[in-house]
Amino acid sequence: MPKVSIIIPFYNVEKYISDCLNSVFNQTYNNIEVIIIDDASTDKSVAIVKSFMQANYDVTLLQSEEHHGIGYNRNLGLSLATGDYIAFVDADDIIRPDMIEKLMAAIKGNNVDIAMCRHQSFVGEPRRQRFKEVSPRIIDLAEESDFLYQIGGHVWNKLCKRELFDNLKFPEGIDYEDIAVTYPILIRTQKIAYIDEPLYCYRRNINGITLSVKRIPNRGVIDLYYSTLKLEQNYCLIRQSNHFDNHIRNLAHSFMYLSALNAVCWLQVPVRLHSQIVSNLMYLADQHYGVTNHFKNPRVRRRLMSIPYLGVALIGEILKRNPNIESLSDEQVINHVIQLIEEYNSSQKEKVKKKL
């Protein structure tokens, strides 16, 4: 029976970590080691973890005196893992009792290196639902490359062979760190087993480790930008052919689109400017980056086009003009966005005058 290492970084999750650890220690799959990493918590999380360790033997707890962020701790967990396969669980989430068993069966039964499942988002308690047993769907990404755009960049709903992480590291000190690793390991193996059943329960927790970094003004936009750069760098490390080159570029663009939505929300751009931002920065994106419709799947294309090209333009233009954007206030960043809009409006008026 192959050994599975479950890596659980945590930071100030005393309300939720008991639920998480109960779900992990009650797995029906038996050969599991659990690596739990405290990121300098200041609440009672560590005491709760230690109470679980008294009753469970194959558990490692690491404690840090400084807060490093989830990327650093995931890398640390990987360096200590002795399992044949790796799974990540966020400390405020819950996994179904048979998640590891089903993912491992899908891997062994179909001779693949990665198995993943659907996830269920919840607030409070996850819904209790009955699902029919479904056979894993085997996806060859070389033939079904559009699945990359539907799969999500999360690392936590997957069971992966240990070797797939060789030479790859999560970006440290930023959020959105998992997209930089998830897509390269998927492409590295190409074939994956997908179980269409929500075996992973993702808690929508505004104070959780996933969202904790975002409280710094403007940080979300910058984090996604740098994580996207790391995604491209990691892909170059494992690239075996140019088959996925366009897809990696498209994925990078799509995450930059999402960062613009984050910017609109987190930077509190006035609602009256949203439609202007969408139309005008879409123009800037096409002018500076030559973005086109890469996506064959209509549903995916519609979803991405709902925030069309914003991220590519917003990040590219503002970073080009302000390399030290993290030091700017929200008001200053908003003023830069408004300035871009006004520049576009002026250029459009000049074009109209010339035509007349």
N, C-alpha and C positions, 0 to 999 in steps of 0.2 A: 504493500500500500504506500504510494508516494506521500512524502511529507509536505504539508502546506504551512507556510509562514504567513500569519495574519499580522499586518503592521497597523498599529492604531496610535497616531499622534494625538495629543489632547492639550487643551488649554482652557482652564476655567469652565468646565462643563459638569459641575457637581449635580446639576438638575437632571442630567441625561445619561451620565456615563454608566450608571447601574443598569439601565435598560440595554445599553450597547453591549456591555460585558456579559450580561445574562444571555443575550442572543448569540454571542460568540462562543461562550463556554457550553452552551446547550446544542451545539451542532451535532448532527447524526454522523458526520464523518469524524473518525477517531484520531487520525495521525496529524495533529495540529500543534504547532508552537505559536504562542502569542507574544508579540513584541510590542510593549506599550511604552510610549515616549512622552514624558511630561515636558512641556515647553514653558517651564518656570511659572506654573499656575500659582495663583495667590488665594484660591478658595480651598474647599475641602476635597477636591478631586483626587489628590494623591492618597489621602486616607481611605477613600472609598476603594481605589484600585488595590491598595495593600490588603484590605479586608477580603477581596476576591482572591488574592494570591495565596492566602492561607489554605484555601481549599482546592487550588489548582496548581499542578506541579510544573508543567512545561510553560512557564510564564517568565518573561524578562521585563523588568521595569527600569527604565533609564530616566534620570532626573537631571534637568539642566538648570543652572543658576541664572541663565540669560534667556530672553525670549528671542528665538531665531525665526519662527515662522514654519509653516507646514512643509515647504519644499526641503528645507534643511533636515527636518526630522524624518521625512520619507527617505531621503538619501541615507541617513544614519541607520534607519531600520533595514534598508536593503543591504548595507554593509555588514550587518550582524545576522541576517537571515541565513538559516541552514537548510531551509526547505527546498524541495524540488520545484515547488510552485509558489507563487506570491499572490496574496490578496491584500488589498488596502480597505480599511473601514474607517470612516470618520467617527469620532467619539460621541457625536450626538445622533448617530443613525442606528438603525436596527437591521439585522439580516435574518431572514427566515431560517428555521432550524435545519432545513435540508439544502440550503444554498450551496455550500461547499460540496456536498455529496453529489448534487445534480450537475454542478459545473465540472467536477472531476469525471463523472460518468460520461459527460458529453465529450470531454477531451479524449479519454481513453477509448470510447466507443467509436470515435470518428478520426482518430489519428491526427489530431490537430494540437497546436501549442497554446491556444487561447480559447476560452469559453466565456461568454458574457450573457447577462440576463437583462430583462427589462427592469426598470425601477419604478417605485411608487412614491410620490411625494406626499407628505402628510404634515399636519400641525396637530399637536396634542398626542393622539394615539393613531397608529395606522389602521385603516379599515380592515376588518376581517372579511376576506372574500374567498370563495372557492373557485379554483381554476381547474379546468380539465388538464390531464397530463398531456403534454405536447412533446413531440420528438424535436430534437435540436435541428435547426436549419443550418446547413453548411454553406457558408458564403465564401466564395473565391473573389477577393477584392480585385484581382486582375480582370475578372469578367464582370463583376458587379461593383464597379468603382463608385457609383452613386451612393452606395451604402455608407461610404465614408462621411457623407454630408448629413446622414441621419443618425449616425452612431453616437454622437456626443463625445466630448473630449474627456469625460470623467474616467478616472482610473479605478473608482471604487466598486463598480458592478462587474468586474472582470477577474478571472483567474488565469494567471499567465505563467508560462514556463520561466524559470529563473534566468536562464541564459539570454532571454530576450532583452533584459535590462543591461547587458554588458556594454560598457563604454557610454551609457546614457545616464544623465543626471537631471533631476528636477531643478529648475531655476530656484535660487534661494532668495529669500527676502521680499518676494512679490506674491501676489495672488494670481489665480489662473495658471498655476504652475503645472497642472497635470496635462494640459493640452500639448505641452512641449515634449512629453514623453509618450502619451497614449497613442498618438497617430504614428510616430516612428515604429513602435513595437507592433502595431497592427500591420503596417506595411512590411515590416521585416518578416513576419510569418505568412502574410497574405491570406491564408485560409483560417477562418474562425468558425466556431460553433455558437449559434445564437439561440437562446431559450426564450421564447416569447411568454415569459411569466415573471411577474414582479417579485423576485426573490430578495431584492435589496430595497429597503425602505429609507428614503431620504427625508430627513426632517428639515423643514423650512424654518431655520432658526436664525434670526437676524443677529444674534450675539455669538453665533458659532464661529469655529476656527476658520471656516471658509470665508466668512464675511468680515472678520475682525480687522484685516488690513485696510479695508475700504473706508475706514473712518477718517483717514488722512485726506485732506482736500486734494482733489485732482488725481489721487493715486490710482484709482481704478483704470482710468484711460491709459496711464503710463504703464501699469502692470501688464495689461493685455498686449500692449505694443511690444514690450520686451519679451514676454512669453512667446509671442508669435515669432520674433526673431530667433529665439532659442529653438522653437519648433523647426524652423528651416535649417538651423545649424545641426541639430540632432539628425534630421533626415539626411543631410549630406554625409554624416558619419556612417550611416548604414545603407546608403544608396547602392543598389546592385545593378540597376538599369534606369533608363529615363522614363519608364512607363508611368510613374506616378508624379513626375515633375509638375505637370499642369495641375494635378489635384492638390498637391501641397501648396502651390501658389494660390489656388482658389480658396483653400481652407484658410490660409493666412489672410486673404482679403475678407473672407466672411467674418473672421473673428475681429478684424478691424471695424467692420460694419457694426458689430455688436458693441464695440467700445464706444461708438458714437452715441448709441442709445443710452449707455451708462453715463456718458458725459452730459447728455440732455437732462437726465434725471438727477445725477449727483451734483452737478454744478448749478442746478436750479436755474437753468435758462428759462426766461419767462415764456409761458405757454404761447403767447401771441407771436413769438418768433419761431416756433417749431416748424411750421410749414415752410417758412422762408429758408430755414436752415436745411431742410430736406431738399428742396428744389435747387437752391444755389450751391450748396456744397456737393450735390450730385454732379453739377456741371464742373466744379473744380476737380472732382475725382476723375472724370473722364478726360479732362484736359491734361492733368499731371500724371495720371497713372494708366490711362488707356484701358480702364476696366470694361469688360464686355460680359455678356450673359454666358457664363461657362456651364451653367447647370442644366442637365438634361431632365432631371426630375421636376415636373411642374410644381409639385407641392413644396419642395425644397426651395425652388426659385422664388415662389410667391412669398414664402416665409422670410427669405433674406431680403427681397426687394421691399418689404415693409419698412425697412430702415436703409434705403438704397444708398450705398457707397459712402455713407456719412463717415464711418470710421477711417477709411483710407484717406479721405481728404482732411478730416479734422486733425488726425494725428500727424499726418505728413506736413500739413501747412503750419500748424501751431508749433510743432517741434522744430521745424526748419527755422522759424523765426525766434523761438524761445527755447534754447537747449536746456535751460534751467527751469523748466516749467513747474517743477515740484515746489519751487520757492514762491510761485505766484499765488496770490489770493484767488478765491472763487470769482470775485468781482473782476479782477484783472483778466482771468481766462475768458469770462463771458464777454468782456469788452473786445478781446481778440476775435472771438467768434463773430460778434456783431460787425467788427471791422472787415472781416472776410466777406460778409454778406454785402456790406456797402460797396466794397471794391467790385464785387461781381455786378451789382446793380449799375454802377457807374460804367463799367466796361460794356454792359449790354446796351445802355443808353447811347454810348458812342457808336456802337455797331448800327443801331437803328438810324442815327443821324447820317452816317455815311451812306446808308442805303437810300435815304431820302435825297 
